[in-house]
Amino acid sequence: MIPRVIATIDLAAIQHNLAQVRRYAPQSRVMAAIKAQAYGHGAVPVARALESTGVDAFAVACLEEAIQLRQAHIKTPIVLLEGILSAEEAVLAADEQFQIAVHDHWQLSLLEALPESAEVSIWFKLDSGMHRLGFPLNETASLVEILKRRPRWRFMGWMTHLACADELNNPATQQQIEKFNAALKGLPGARSIANSAGILAWPETHGDWVRPGLMIYGASPLPDRSAADLGLRAAMTLESRLIAIREYDAGEGIGYGQTYRCPERMSIGVVAVGYADGVPRILPNGTPVLVNDTLVPMAGRVSMDMITIDLRTVPNAKIGDTVRLWGEGLPAEVIAAHAGTLAYELFCGLTQRVQFVYKHF
Ligand SMILES: *Cc1c(COP(=O)(O)O)cnc(C)c1O
């Protein structure tokens, strides 16, 4: 049986993109962000592919994600970006030797309540301007004092997160870098600032550790630079197939709300993929899809299980032909822009109904 909707994940592309991270930030160690099922690509296969090429650490959002990797025998150090959420999690995280990003005093208290002998590895997360998580910058000296009281803790370093690194002319990034560096002047510990946009556009953020996510999956975080320009290869290709081809007269309306009107007698294709698979319903008429190497526009609303497309430029299209929603030859960033969102959200939005196939394992 041929699966209806297939997400093909090219693990060689993921390894290539990791090599590109190292090329952009040759002095830094790499903590690859594989939270949220590796941005929808599948945490375990992605972790294995990265581990086999050599990556210094993995970053996940939460304990459950870290445990899933350990259960799959991933040996690389794992960082919990949101830290621990309860006393129970503090115990588990210490037992499993996960590195805990501590962003607040209440988390510190949970760790301080552990037995002296607990092997705790921590990062301190600082708020340099994102204003989401992190200790205020004026607390760094007192955090160092807390570390002195806990000589058995393993201190990994300091991290902060950039709010606007994808906006090349926004002064906020430079301000964040300067404030972070100033707050840490003379203090021990590694520094980590850069997400993908930082790695690509702000060399001064590279520091001791970089934390690439999106670029590992081969998408560009920068609005004016394509992934190909940046030397990245798309890892995910989402495809389905043509299940109907029909001719309609000029003036006929297509699909729910009849939002597309045929301008002439024309051929409309029906593709077996919809918003229940993760293709955003908000995608408008004109959004491109790839049919036999030709870009053609969507014609009519995305429905739950199907989309309809304008086949006028591919007269040889036939039932069963593959239709690509995004991936090689049609960047997810382009489709995301049509939906008013980002490739991040498209990747994370694929549903259980999509069949995953791993290439170059
Ligand atoms: C997700 C995440 C990253 C990776 O961000 P990208 O924009 O995908 O490169 C880096 N740091 C933190 C704290 C994150 O949560």
The ligand as a Gaussian input file, in Angstrom:
#p B3LYP/6-31G(d) Opt

LIG

0 1
 C       14.452000      26.417000      20.126000
 C       15.583000      27.150000      20.718000
 C       16.749000      27.381000      19.969000
 C       16.857000      27.080000      18.491000
 O       16.267000      28.132000      17.786000
 P       16.252000      28.178000      16.173000
 O       15.685000      29.506000      15.873000
 O       15.355000      27.068000      15.736000
 O       17.647000      27.988000      15.736000
 C       17.817000      27.981000      20.621000
 N       17.736000      28.326000      21.925000
 C       16.625000      28.137000      22.658000
 C       16.604000      28.561000      24.087000
 C       15.514000      27.560000      22.086000
 O       14.412000      27.393000      22.797000

